[in-house]
Amino acid sequence: MNEAEAANRLMRLAREIARHDRLYHDQDAPQISDAEYDALVRENRELEAQFPHLVRADSPSKRLGAVPTSSLAKVTHARPMLSLENAFSEQEVRDFIGRVRRFLSLPPDEPVTMTAEPKIDGLSCSLRYEVGALVMAATRGDGTVGEDVTANVRTIAEIPQTISGAPETFEVRGEIYMSKQDFAALNERQEASGGKVFANPRNAAAGSLRQKDPAVTAARPLRFFAHGWGDLSASLAPTQQDAMQAIRELGFPVSDLLVRCERVEDALAHYATIERRRADLPYDIDGVVYKVDRIDWQDRLGQVGRAPRWGWRTNSRPRRRRRCWRPSTYRSVAPAS
């Protein structure tokens, strides 16, 4: 491919990926499969690496999600809600750790301890508490500006209205989701009443949360898993693992499959464990997330573009499914704990 062809293809990729981002993030109506979307993103990344002088101002690598266009009020995040780079193979996971080691100038025998946990297939949400009281809940949006869903989030039983022992300013971040069994029951009710039938639990959760009427959200079986934090007035702990334990002790659900891994081999083994259990999990996942455990190392690593250098995800199963709901798909699934 010559330079003119590459420039033309990058233009088309930027437009196509932006359209699919709007469909997925803003309209909850994806039109292509996960594998097809990931292939577009990867092609864009490889072309930009080959022709770095052709990187566009509207490049998908510089953008996260889509600017929300619903009638919900808009919220600017105190700290951006970043995305995570994808690793598509075992070698790419090892390469990622190698880049961390080189960036931090670590000696060869210095371990890079990580945390690993499943990536819940839901809608990202940031919950802001001030002096222990929930004052704001916002969707990710484009990472900088999200939607105010505070009134709707107050209807979710797993999210505390007040907490004790947290920093004065405390933002916890995680995924709003719907369990497989709750999703099946909701669709059966919707079908019986002539209402909208959702394609999958992620779409059901997103559509239920982004309602103008909180009473609609209250009638939907939404749940929450915490996976990190945003704006803080004081540190939670010196490591990711201990910080997540502190968040659990504040009353937020945290995955039981969150573990600390001392070696790359341990991280890959945990990925294999989650893959074996995926079909039996009470919720959908779309990968495994890895994060450098030491917070001081996270601070030194910082971010590049829209992604932190200290975290990445390995795809489990394509995220942008066009799967159509069938009652038999979910009836045999155990309820979420």
Helices and strands as residue ranges (DSSP letters): H 3-21, I 22-26, H 34-50, G 52-54, G 60-62, E 74-76, E 85-87, H 90-103, E 114-120, E 123-130, E 133-139, E 145-147, H 150-153, E 169-177, H 180-193, H 201-209, H 214-218, E 223-232, H 240-249, E 259-261, H 264-277, G 278-280, E 285-292, H 295-301, E 303-304, E 307-308, E 311-314, H 327-330
